[in-house]
Amino acid sequence: METMTRASPAKRPSKNREKLLGAARRLFGEAGYAAVGTEDVARAAGVTRGALYYQFVDKRDLFRAAFVQVLTEAGQEIFDETMKRVRHDHEDLQVGTQVMLEIFGRPDVKQIVLMDGPAVLGWTAWREVQRPFHLALIGHALQHLVDEGFIADQPLEPLADVISGAAMQAALAIANATNTDEARTVYSASLMQLLGRLAGPSNF
């Protein structure tokens, strides 16, 4: 798949950029990348196409910015919701993974991150954009397991990469399933079985 070769020049935060990102997220999330044109986004944002191209190189660049924004907000929500649900620090990994599957199952997040993301950004770029997000969340949870003696002190980045790969594969399978509820149940159970071996027996 084709990867992005250009990025938009750095711009100061502006109302036009915020309007364009908000409109792009809504339209991409509802209709999908292929069905939305830059003129649609500009019209929905109430700005000219010239204003859009001042902020973004092209439609793909706009999508990438929307993708990153969705991912950043999802990451914060996953962290916050996980902290609300856990009773002990060693539950972070399992609870957080379940929360991630729930959030990535929302129609707009699923469409932008899972359905269109790999095709629009290219598989390699899609993974690399997400990698810091996964390493931060999973690395945080793994450090708790090290601190509490569930796993040995070790470089956590490789383990986080493996776990994030499994979690994203599950999320993709759920997103592409005919029966998403059934798929979520099956893949969530498989992930909990895998992750439970790191943190010991769990009720999740």
N, CA and C of each residue as an Amber inpcrd file, in Angstrom:
protein
   612
   0.8310000  -1.1900000   0.0000000   0.0000000   0.0000000   0.0000000
   0.8730000   1.2500000   0.0000000   0.3720000   2.2990000  -0.6030000
   1.1240000   3.5420000  -0.7000000   1.1860000   4.2320000   0.6430000
   2.3410000   4.7200000   1.0030000   2.4970000   5.4540000   2.2510000
   2.6070000   6.9370000   1.9530000   2.3780000   7.7450000   2.9590000
   2.4330000   9.1790000   2.7770000   3.8620000   9.6290000   2.5800000
   4.0760000  10.5130000   1.6360000   5.4180000  11.0180000   1.3820000
   5.5450000  12.4880000   1.7620000   4.4240000  13.1450000   1.9870000
   4.4650000  14.5570000   2.3470000   3.6100000  14.7980000   3.5710000
   3.9540000  15.8140000   4.3010000   3.1500000  16.2120000   5.4590000
   2.8830000  17.6950000   5.3650000   1.7990000  18.1160000   5.9390000
   1.4670000  19.5310000   5.8740000   2.4700000  20.3410000   6.6760000
   2.7840000  21.5520000   6.2130000   3.6940000  22.4110000   6.9840000
   3.0760000  22.7390000   8.3350000   3.9550000  22.9750000   9.3080000
   3.4590000  23.2900000  10.6510000   2.6610000  24.5850000  10.6070000
   1.4980000  24.5480000  11.2000000   0.6420000  25.7220000  11.2500000
   0.3080000  26.0490000  12.6930000   0.1390000  27.3360000  12.9550000
  -0.3300000  27.7130000  14.2750000  -1.7690000  27.2580000  14.4280000
  -2.1640000  26.8660000  15.6520000  -3.5590000  26.4900000  15.8650000
  -4.4720000  27.6120000  15.3840000  -5.5140000  27.2620000  14.6600000
  -6.4410000  28.2560000  14.1390000  -7.8470000  27.7200000  14.2020000
  -8.8140000  28.6280000  14.1630000 -10.2050000  28.2070000  14.1770000
 -10.5350000  27.4190000  12.9260000  -9.9550000  27.8040000  11.7930000
 -10.2140000  27.0720000  10.5590000  -9.7280000  25.6290000  10.6570000
  -8.5470000  25.4460000  11.2230000  -8.0070000  24.0900000  11.3550000
  -8.9050000  23.2580000  12.2710000  -9.3330000  23.8450000  13.3650000
 -10.2110000  23.1310000  14.2870000 -11.5320000  22.7760000  13.6130000
 -12.0970000  23.7170000  12.8580000 -13.3470000  23.4530000  12.1520000
 -13.1680000  22.3330000  11.1290000 -12.0670000  22.3670000  10.3990000
 -11.8080000  21.3660000   9.3670000 -11.6190000  19.9810000   9.9710000
 -10.8840000  19.9080000  11.0690000 -10.6810000  18.6190000  11.7170000
 -11.9880000  18.0670000  12.2730000 -12.7940000  18.9480000  12.8700000
 -14.0750000  18.4970000  13.3950000 -14.9810000  17.9690000  12.2980000
 -15.0420000  18.6980000  11.1850000 -15.8690000  18.2650000  10.0620000
 -15.3260000  16.9810000   9.4480000 -14.0100000  16.9040000   9.2930000
 -13.4060000  15.7100000   8.6980000 -13.6610000  14.4760000   9.5560000
 -13.5040000  14.6140000  10.8460000 -13.7490000  13.4760000  11.7330000
 -15.1820000  12.9890000  11.6210000 -16.1030000  13.9160000  11.5880000
 -17.5150000  13.5230000  11.5090000 -17.8230000  12.8450000  10.1790000
 -17.3710000  13.4490000   9.0870000 -17.6730000  12.8980000   7.7680000
 -16.9380000  11.5900000   7.5060000 -15.6590000  11.5420000   7.8370000
 -14.9120000  10.2960000   7.6560000 -15.4950000   9.1900000   8.5340000
 -15.8790000   9.5560000   9.7520000 -16.4340000   8.5680000  10.6720000
 -17.7800000   8.0430000  10.2360000 -18.5800000   8.8850000   9.5860000
 -19.9200000   8.4840000   9.1590000 -19.9190000   7.7800000   7.8020000
 -19.2050000   8.3420000   6.8300000 -19.3050000   7.8510000   5.4580000
 -18.0770000   7.0780000   4.9850000 -16.9510000   7.2360000   5.6680000
 -15.7260000   6.5950000   5.2180000 -14.9210000   7.5110000   4.3200000
 -13.6320000   7.2840000   4.2720000 -12.6970000   8.1420000   3.5400000
 -13.0510000   8.2610000   2.0600000 -13.3330000   7.1450000   1.4080000
 -13.5330000   7.1480000  -0.0380000 -14.7450000   7.9680000  -0.4600000
 -15.7440000   8.0620000   0.4030000 -16.9910000   8.7340000   0.0400000
 -16.9730000  10.2320000   0.3320000 -15.8980000  10.7290000   0.9040000
 -15.8330000  12.1440000   1.3220000 -14.7810000  12.8750000   0.5060000
 -15.1630000  14.0080000  -0.0630000 -14.2230000  14.8330000  -0.8000000
 -13.8090000  16.0480000   0.0020000 -12.7370000  16.6970000  -0.4200000
 -12.2790000  17.8890000   0.3080000 -13.3280000  18.9920000   0.2610000
 -14.0920000  19.0480000  -0.8510000 -15.1410000  20.0640000  -0.9260000
 -16.2350000  19.8010000   0.1030000 -16.4990000  18.5230000   0.3870000
 -17.4810000  18.1710000   1.4140000 -17.0260000  18.6540000   2.7810000
 -15.7520000  18.4250000   3.0670000 -15.2090000  18.8320000   4.3670000
 -15.2150000  20.3490000   4.5040000 -14.7710000  21.0440000   3.4560000
 -14.7380000  22.5030000   3.4980000 -16.1390000  23.0730000   3.6980000
 -17.1010000  22.5000000   2.9700000 -18.4890000  22.9730000   3.0920000
 -19.0180000  22.7480000   4.5070000 -18.7710000  21.5510000   5.0410000
 -19.2530000  21.2270000   6.3930000 -18.5800000  22.1000000   7.4490000
 -17.3330000  22.4880000   7.1940000 -16.5880000  23.3230000   8.1450000
 -16.9260000  24.8030000   7.9900000 -17.5800000  25.1480000   6.8760000
 -17.9120000  26.5550000   6.6490000 -16.7300000  27.3890000   6.2290000
 -15.7570000  26.7590000   5.5180000 -14.5870000  27.4900000   5.0380000
 -14.3990000  27.1900000   3.5510000 -13.4920000  27.8700000   2.9220000
 -13.2130000  27.6430000   1.5110000 -12.2390000  26.4850000   1.3420000
 -12.1870000  25.9270000   0.1350000 -11.2020000  24.8700000  -0.1370000
  -9.7870000  25.4370000  -0.0410000  -9.6480000  26.7270000  -0.3580000
  -8.3350000  27.3490000  -0.2190000  -7.8690000  27.3320000   1.2220000
  -8.7930000  27.5680000   2.1440000  -8.4440000  27.5150000   3.5640000
  -8.0530000  26.1060000   3.9740000  -8.7270000  25.1150000   3.3890000
  -8.3800000  23.7190000   3.6920000  -6.9640000  23.4130000   3.2230000
  -6.6490000  23.8270000   1.9830000  -5.3210000  23.5120000   1.4440000
  -4.2240000  24.3850000   2.0520000  -4.5920000  25.4520000   2.7240000
  -3.5970000  26.2130000   3.4800000  -3.1570000  25.4240000   4.7100000
  -4.0860000  24.6540000   5.2990000  -3.8040000  23.9080000   6.5100000
  -3.2920000  22.4910000   6.2210000  -3.7310000  21.8950000   5.1190000
  -3.4010000  20.4960000   4.8270000  -2.9680000  20.3420000   3.3740000
  -1.9930000  19.4870000   3.1450000  -1.4690000  19.2890000   1.7970000
  -2.5520000  18.7470000   0.8730000  -3.2870000  17.7370000   1.3470000
  -4.3120000  17.1030000   0.5340000  -5.2650000  16.3430000   1.4500000
  -6.1680000  15.5920000   0.8430000  -7.1760000  14.8590000   1.6060000
  -6.5370000  13.8300000   2.5400000  -5.5010000  13.1800000   2.0810000
  -4.8420000  12.1710000   2.9090000  -4.1690000  12.8030000   4.1170000
  -3.5770000  13.9540000   3.9040000  -2.9490000  14.6740000   5.0100000
  -3.9950000  15.0810000   6.0370000  -5.1580000  15.5170000   5.5740000
  -6.2680000  15.8510000   6.4610000  -6.7290000  14.6200000   7.2360000
  -6.8220000  13.4870000   6.5430000  -7.2260000  12.2490000   7.2130000
  -6.2110000  11.8650000   8.2910000  -4.9410000  12.0070000   7.9780000
  -3.9140000  11.6440000   8.9560000  -4.0400000  12.4880000  10.2210000
  -4.2990000  13.7800000  10.0420000  -4.4690000  14.6640000  11.1980000
  -5.6930000  14.2530000  12.0120000  -6.7770000  13.9030000  11.3270000
  -7.9830000  13.4480000  12.0260000  -7.7230000  12.1220000  12.7340000
  -7.0010000  11.2340000  12.0790000  -6.6410000   9.9400000  12.6530000
  -5.8510000  10.1270000  13.9470000  -4.8470000  10.9840000  13.9090000
  -4.0140000  11.2200000  15.0900000  -4.8410000  11.8240000  16.2190000
  -5.7340000  12.7400000  15.8800000  -6.5780000  13.3560000  16.9030000
  -7.5000000  12.3230000  17.5520000  -8.1230000  11.4840000  16.7360000
  -8.9960000  10.4350000  17.2660000  -8.1980000   9.4940000  18.1640000
  -7.0120000   9.1070000  17.7090000  -6.1770000   8.1770000  18.4660000
  -5.7390000   8.7870000  19.7950000  -5.3680000  10.0600000  19.7830000
  -4.9260000  10.7380000  21.0000000  -6.0540000  10.8050000  22.0210000
  -7.2410000  11.1790000  21.5600000  -8.3790000  11.2570000  22.4690000
  -8.7770000   9.8750000  22.9790000  -8.7050000   8.8690000  22.1110000
  -9.0190000   7.5020000  22.5330000  -8.0360000   7.0400000  23.6040000
  -6.7540000   7.3580000  23.4100000  -5.7470000   6.9640000  24.3890000
  -6.0030000   7.5610000  25.7540000  -6.3650000   8.8470000  25.7810000
  -6.6530000   9.4850000  27.0610000  -7.8790000   8.8740000  27.7030000
  -8.8990000   8.5900000  26.8880000 -10.1120000   7.9900000  27.4390000
  -9.8590000   6.5730000  27.9500000  -9.0550000   5.8180000  27.2180000
  -8.7170000   4.4640000  27.6670000  -8.0260000   4.5230000  29.0200000
  -7.0660000   5.4360000  29.1550000  -6.3440000   5.5690000  30.4190000
  -7.2840000   5.9740000  31.5470000  -8.0920000   6.9950000  31.3130000
  -8.9920000   7.4960000  32.3570000 -10.0110000   6.4430000  32.7730000
 -10.6000000   5.7680000  31.8050000 -11.6220000   4.7670000  32.1120000
 -11.0090000   3.5490000  32.8070000  -9.8000000   3.1880000  32.4090000
  -9.1150000   2.0740000  33.0650000  -8.8610000   2.3890000  34.5330000
  -8.4060000   3.6000000  34.7960000  -8.1370000   4.0000000  36.1760000
  -9.4040000   3.9740000  37.0310000 -10.5510000   4.2380000  36.4120000
 -11.8150000   4.1980000  37.1480000 -12.2140000   2.7630000  37.5030000
 -11.8630000   1.8330000  36.6330000 -12.3660000   0.4640000  36.7810000
 -11.4690000  -0.4560000  37.6090000 -10.1680000  -0.1950000  37.6190000
  -9.2620000  -1.1390000  38.2750000  -9.3640000  -1.0470000  39.7900000
  -9.1870000  -2.1840000  40.4370000  -9.1380000  -2.2300000  41.8990000
  -7.7000000  -2.3530000  42.3820000  -6.8450000  -2.9600000  41.5380000
  -5.4300000  -3.1370000  41.8630000  -4.6110000  -2.8110000  40.6130000
  -3.4080000  -2.3150000  40.8330000  -2.5790000  -1.9020000  39.7050000
  -2.3130000  -3.0320000  38.7170000  -2.2220000  -4.2760000  39.2130000
  -1.8790000  -5.3620000  38.2870000  -3.0180000  -5.7090000  37.3330000
  -4.1840000  -5.0700000  37.5060000  -5.3060000  -5.3080000  36.5950000
  -5.2910000  -4.3620000  35.3890000  -4.3700000  -3.3920000  35.4060000
  -4.3470000  -2.3710000  34.3530000  -4.3690000  -2.9670000  32.9460000
  -3.5350000  -3.9840000  32.7260000  -3.3530000  -4.5060000  31.3820000
  -4.6270000  -5.1430000  30.8430000  -5.2560000  -5.9750000  31.6560000
  -6.4610000  -6.6590000  31.2030000  -7.6460000  -5.7000000  31.0770000
  -7.8270000  -4.8690000  32.0910000  -8.9410000  -3.9200000  32.0460000
  -8.7480000  -2.9250000  30.8990000  -7.5420000  -2.4200000  30.7540000
  -7.2650000  -1.4580000  29.6940000  -7.4920000  -2.0340000  28.3040000
  -7.1520000  -3.2950000  28.1260000  -7.3760000  -3.9360000  26.8300000
  -8.8620000  -4.0570000  26.5340000  -9.6380000  -4.3980000  27.5390000
 -11.0840000  -4.4590000  27.3440000 -11.6680000  -3.0890000  27.0060000
 -11.1960000  -2.0670000  27.7050000 -11.6720000  -0.7100000  27.4360000
 -11.3080000  -0.3030000  26.0070000 -10.0980000  -0.6500000  25.5680000
  -9.6640000  -0.3320000  24.2140000 -10.5910000  -0.9590000  23.1830000
 -10.9320000  -2.2380000  23.3730000 -11.8270000  -2.9080000  22.4270000
 -13.2000000  -2.2420000  22.4000000 -13.6590000  -1.7880000  23.5370000
 -14.9560000  -1.0920000  23.5890000 -14.9050000   0.2180000  22.8060000
 -13.8610000   1.0070000  23.0410000 -13.7510000   2.3160000  22.3880000
 -13.4970000   2.1610000  20.8930000 -12.6420000   1.2080000  20.5150000
 -12.3610000   0.9890000  19.1010000 -13.5600000   0.3720000  18.3830000
 -14.5470000  -0.0810000  19.1340000 -15.7610000  -0.6150000  18.5360000
 -16.7970000   0.4430000  18.2160000 -16.5860000   1.6760000  18.6550000
 -17.5170000   2.7520000  18.3180000 -17.4730000   2.9880000  16.8080000
 -18.6100000   3.2390000  16.1930000 -18.6530000   3.3420000  14.7310000
 -17.6460000   4.3120000  14.1260000 -17.5250000   5.5300000  14.6840000
 -16.6190000   6.5110000  14.0950000 -15.1550000   6.1370000  14.3090000
 -14.8260000   5.6580000  15.5090000 -13.4430000   5.2560000  15.7930000
 -13.0810000   4.0450000  14.9510000 -13.9790000   3.0850000  14.8650000
 -13.7370000   1.8830000  14.0640000 -13.4950000   2.2410000  12.6000000
 -14.3140000   3.1350000  12.0670000 -14.1850000   3.4970000  10.6580000
 -12.8540000   4.1790000  10.3740000 -12.4990000   5.1580000  11.2170000
 -11.2890000   5.9430000  10.9710000 -10.0240000   5.1570000  11.3010000
  -9.9840000   4.5410000  12.4710000  -8.7490000   3.8950000  12.9270000
  -8.5490000   2.5180000  12.3170000  -9.6090000   1.7210000  12.2490000
  -9.4520000   0.3240000  11.8550000  -9.7990000   0.0290000  10.3980000
 -10.8610000   0.6540000   9.8830000 -11.2860000   0.3380000   8.5320000
 -10.5050000   1.1400000   7.4780000 -10.4280000   2.4520000   7.6710000
  -9.7560000   3.2910000   6.6850000  -8.2700000   3.4990000   6.9720000
  -7.8940000   3.4700000   8.2350000  -6.5120000   3.7730000   8.5990000
  -5.4630000   2.9990000   7.8250000  -5.5180000   1.6540000   7.8270000
  -4.4840000   0.8930000   7.1100000  -4.4610000   1.1730000   5.6150000
  -5.6370000   1.3390000   5.0000000  -5.7010000   1.5560000   3.5560000
  -5.2220000   2.9480000   3.1620000  -5.5850000   3.9540000   3.9370000
  -5.2600000   5.3350000   3.5800000  -3.8070000   5.6680000   3.9110000
  -3.3620000   5.2940000   5.0920000  -2.0030000   5.6440000   5.5200000
  -0.9540000   4.6690000   5.0120000  -1.4050000   3.4430000   4.6770000
  -0.4510000   2.3790000   4.3750000  -0.1720000   1.6140000   5.6570000
   0.0130000   0.3110000   5.5310000   0.1290000  -0.5520000   6.7030000
   1.2650000  -0.1240000   7.6320000   2.4250000   0.1800000   7.0630000
   3.5830000   0.5400000   7.8890000   3.3460000   1.8430000   8.6390000
   2.8690000   2.8590000   7.9320000   2.6130000   4.1530000   8.5870000
   1.5100000   4.0190000   9.6220000   0.4800000   3.2340000   9.3040000
  -0.6200000   3.0120000  10.2390000  -0.1050000   2.4570000  11.5610000
   0.7850000   1.4780000  11.4920000   1.3520000   0.8910000  12.7090000
   2.2740000   1.8650000  13.4290000   3.0900000   2.5940000  12.6830000
   4.0580000   3.4840000  13.3120000   3.3880000   4.6710000  14.0010000
   2.3090000   5.1860000  13.4180000   1.6020000   6.2950000  14.0620000
   1.0250000   5.8500000  15.4060000   0.5460000   4.6070000  15.4550000
  -0.0680000   4.1020000  16.6820000   0.9340000   3.6400000  17.7260000
   2.1330000   3.3310000  17.3090000   3.0920000   2.6740000  18.2080000
   3.3400000   3.4580000  19.4970000   3.6070000   4.7640000  19.4710000
   3.8260000   5.4830000  20.7370000   2.6210000   5.4140000  21.6720000
   1.4330000   5.4730000  21.0960000   0.1850000   5.3740000  21.8580000
   0.1080000   4.0330000  22.5930000   0.3970000   2.9440000  21.8700000
   0.3340000   1.6260000  22.4910000   1.4530000   1.4280000  23.5140000
   2.6530000   1.8810000  23.1680000   3.7730000   1.6890000  24.0880000
   3.5480000   2.4420000  25.3930000   2.9620000   3.6350000  25.3090000
   2.7190000   4.4100000  26.5240000   1.7110000   3.7020000  27.4270000
   0.5820000   3.2860000  26.8560000  -0.4610000   2.6660000  27.6690000
  -0.0460000   1.2840000  28.1730000   0.4570000   0.4560000  27.2710000
   0.8160000  -0.9050000  27.6560000   2.0670000  -0.9000000  28.5230000
   3.0170000  -0.0230000  28.1910000   4.2240000   0.0660000  29.0080000
   3.9130000   0.4650000  30.4350000   2.9590000   1.3830000  30.6000000
   2.5250000   1.8030000  31.9410000   1.9770000   0.6040000  32.7160000
   1.1340000  -0.1840000  32.0610000   0.5410000  -1.3500000  32.7220000
   1.5870000  -2.4140000  33.0310000   2.5110000  -2.6340000  32.1090000
   3.5510000  -3.6460000  32.3290000   4.4760000  -3.2540000  33.4790000
   4.7350000  -1.9610000  33.6120000   5.6040000  -1.5230000  34.7050000
   4.9850000  -1.8620000  36.0530000   3.6490000  -1.7760000  36.1500000
   2.9760000  -2.1870000  37.3840000   3.2200000  -3.6670000  37.6630000
   3.2050000  -4.4840000  36.6270000   3.4300000  -5.9220000  36.8140000
   4.8570000  -6.2040000  37.2690000   5.7970000  -5.4110000  36.7660000
   7.1860000  -5.5440000  37.2250000   7.2860000  -5.1160000  38.6840000
   6.6890000  -3.9790000  39.0100000   6.7660000  -3.4260000  40.3660000
   6.1550000  -4.3730000  41.3950000   5.1000000  -5.1060000  40.9990000
   4.4250000  -6.0000000  41.9320000   4.9440000  -7.4310000  41.8600000
   5.9810000  -7.6560000  41.0430000   6.6140000  -8.9650000  41.0140000
   5.9280000 -10.0270000  40.1760000   4.9840000  -9.6230000  39.3200000
   4.3010000 -10.5950000  38.4730000   5.1760000 -11.0310000  37.2960000
   5.9860000 -10.1190000  36.8070000   6.9250000 -10.4530000  35.7360000
   8.2940000  -9.9020000  36.1090000   9.3210000 -10.5000000  35.5140000
  10.6910000 -10.0870000  35.8200000  10.9780000  -8.7070000  35.2550000
  11.8740000  -7.9870000  35.9230000  12.3370000  -6.7030000  35.4190000
  13.0690000  -6.9550000  34.1050000  12.6720000  -6.2890000  33.0610000
  13.1830000  -6.5680000  31.7190000  12.8750000  -5.3730000  30.8300000
  13.4880000  -5.3110000  29.6380000  13.0860000  -4.2780000  28.6840000
  11.6120000  -4.4990000  28.3080000  10.7870000  -3.5030000  28.5200000
   9.3470000  -3.6830000  28.3480000   8.8510000  -3.3750000  26.9430000
   9.6410000  -2.6640000  26.1570000   9.1860000  -2.2790000  24.8290000
   8.8900000  -3.4790000  23.9280000   9.7630000  -4.5100000  23.8690000
   9.4390000  -5.6600000  23.0120000   8.1560000  -6.3660000  23.4480000
   7.9690000  -6.5160000  24.7520000   6.7630000  -7.1670000  25.2490000
   5.5350000  -6.3280000  24.9280000   5.6580000  -5.0100000  25.0690000
   4.5450000  -4.1210000  24.7360000   4.2010000  -4.2120000  23.2510000
   5.2280000  -4.3400000  22.4060000   4.9850000  -4.4790000  20.9630000
   4.1850000  -5.7470000  20.6600000   4.5570000  -6.8420000  21.3170000
   3.8650000  -8.1140000  21.0900000   2.4030000  -8.0170000  21.5290000
   2.1890000  -7.4320000  22.7060000   0.8250000  -7.3280000  23.2350000
  -0.0210000  -6.3860000  22.3760000   0.5690000  -5.2620000  21.9580000
  -0.1960000  -4.3280000  21.1290000  -0.5400000  -4.9610000  19.7890000
   0.3540000  -5.7860000  19.2510000   0.0640000  -6.4860000  18.0030000
  -1.1190000  -7.4220000  18.1490000  -1.1550000  -8.1450000  19.2640000
  -2.2690000  -9.0570000  19.5180000  -3.5690000  -8.2870000  19.7030000
  -3.5130000  -7.1860000  20.4400000  -4.7150000  -6.3960000  20.6950000
  -5.2610000  -5.7670000  19.4200000  -4.3690000  -5.2400000  18.5690000
  -4.8290000  -4.6250000  17.3330000  -5.3400000  -5.6690000  16.3490000
  -4.7500000  -6.8610000  16.3480000  -5.2690000  -7.9220000  15.4950000
  -6.6840000  -8.3020000  15.9210000  -6.8980000  -8.3410000  17.2180000
  -8.2390000  -8.6300000  17.7270000  -9.2110000  -7.5180000  17.3320000
  -8.7790000  -6.2670000  17.4750000  -9.6430000  -5.1430000  17.1240000
 -10.0040000  -5.1580000  15.6400000  -9.0340000  -5.4900000  14.7820000
  -9.2910000  -5.5730000  13.3440000 -10.2570000  -6.7060000  13.0170000
 -10.0650000  -7.8440000  13.6650000 -10.9520000  -8.9830000  13.4260000
 -12.3820000  -8.6540000  13.8330000 -12.5260000  -7.9790000  14.9580000
 -13.8630000  -7.5780000  15.4260000 -14.4920000  -6.5760000  14.4510000
 -13.6930000  -5.6030000  14.0070000 -14.2030000  -4.5720000  13.1030000
 -14.6900000  -5.1580000  11.7850000 -14.0470000  -6.2280000  11.3190000
 -14.3880000  -6.8210000  10.0310000 -15.3530000  -7.9950000  10.1360000
 -15.7610000  -8.3280000  11.3490000 -16.6500000  -9.4680000  11.5460000
 -18.0810000  -9.1390000  11.1410000 -18.8110000 -10.1570000  10.6980000
 -20.2250000  -9.9780000  10.3760000 -21.0260000  -9.7090000  11.6350000
 -20.7370000 -10.4650000  12.6830000 -21.3900000 -10.2840000  13.9770000
 -20.3550000  -9.7230000  14.9420000 -20.3260000  -8.4000000  15.0790000
 -19.2780000  -7.7800000  15.8830000 -19.4080000  -8.0950000  17.3680000
 -20.6290000  -8.2240000  17.8670000 -20.8070000  -8.5300000  19.2870000
 -20.2490000  -9.9080000  19.6110000 -20.5450000 -10.8650000  18.7630000
 -20.0320000 -12.2220000  18.9830000 -18.5110000 -12.2420000  18.8600000
 -17.9910000 -11.5450000  17.8610000 -16.5420000 -11.5010000  17.6690000
 -15.8480000 -10.8380000  18.8470000 -16.4440000  -9.7690000  19.3700000
 -15.8440000  -9.0850000  20.5140000 -15.7770000 -10.0110000  21.7260000
 -16.8250000 -10.7800000  21.9410000 -16.8460000 -11.7170000  23.0630000
 -15.7360000 -12.7530000  22.9180000 -15.6060000 -13.3100000  21.7180000
 -14.6220000 -14.3680000  21.4730000 -13.2010000 -13.8340000  21.5830000
 -12.9260000 -12.7200000  20.9070000 -11.5630000 -12.1960000  20.9130000
 -11.1780000 -11.5980000  22.2610000 -12.1290000 -11.0060000  22.9460000
 -11.8490000 -10.4890000  24.2810000 -11.4680000 -11.6220000  25.2190000
 -12.1930000 -12.7320000  25.1290000 -11.8820000 -13.8930000  25.9810000
 -10.4890000 -14.4330000  25.6740000 -10.1360000 -14.4710000  24.3970000
  -8.8080000 -14.9650000  24.0170000  -7.7080000 -14.0470000  24.5410000
  -7.9300000 -12.7400000  24.4270000  -6.9400000 -11.7980000  24.9360000
  -6.7970000 -11.8960000  26.4520000  -7.9220000 -12.0380000  27.1500000
  -7.8590000 -12.1370000  28.6050000  -7.1120000 -13.4050000  29.0320000
  -7.2940000 -14.4790000  28.2710000  -6.5680000 -15.7150000  28.5780000
  -5.0660000 -15.5090000  28.4000000  -4.7080000 -14.8180000  27.3300000
  -3.2960000 -14.5420000  27.0630000  -2.7010000 -13.6180000  28.1200000
  -3.3720000 -12.5160000  28.3990000  -2.8430000 -11.5190000  29.3310000
  -2.9150000 -12.0000000  30.7710000  -3.8780000 -12.8670000  31.0760000
  -4.0010000 -13.3820000  32.4240000  -2.7930000 -14.1840000  32.8670000
  -2.0520000 -14.7090000  31.9030000  -0.8400000 -15.4740000  32.2580000
   0.2790000 -14.5540000  32.7290000   0.1640000 -13.2770000  32.4170000
   1.1450000 -12.3250000  32.9160000   0.7980000 -11.8530000  34.3210000
  -0.4970000 -11.6530000  34.5710000  -0.9130000 -11.0520000  35.8350000
  -1.5650000 -12.0370000  36.7860000  -1.5680000 -13.3010000  36.4490000
  -2.1600000 -14.2930000  37.3270000  -3.6590000 -14.4200000  37.1090000
  -4.3420000 -15.2480000  37.8970000  -5.7860000 -15.4530000  37.7420000
  -6.5490000 -14.1430000  37.8210000  -7.5940000 -14.0460000  37.0200000
  -8.3710000 -12.8090000  36.9780000  -9.8440000 -13.1170000  36.8140000
 -10.6940000 -12.2000000  37.2400000 -12.1210000 -12.3390000  37.0430000
 -12.6050000 -11.7010000  35.7570000 -11.6750000 -11.1490000  34.9390000
 -12.0750000 -10.4260000  33.7520000 -12.2400000 -11.3710000  32.5820000
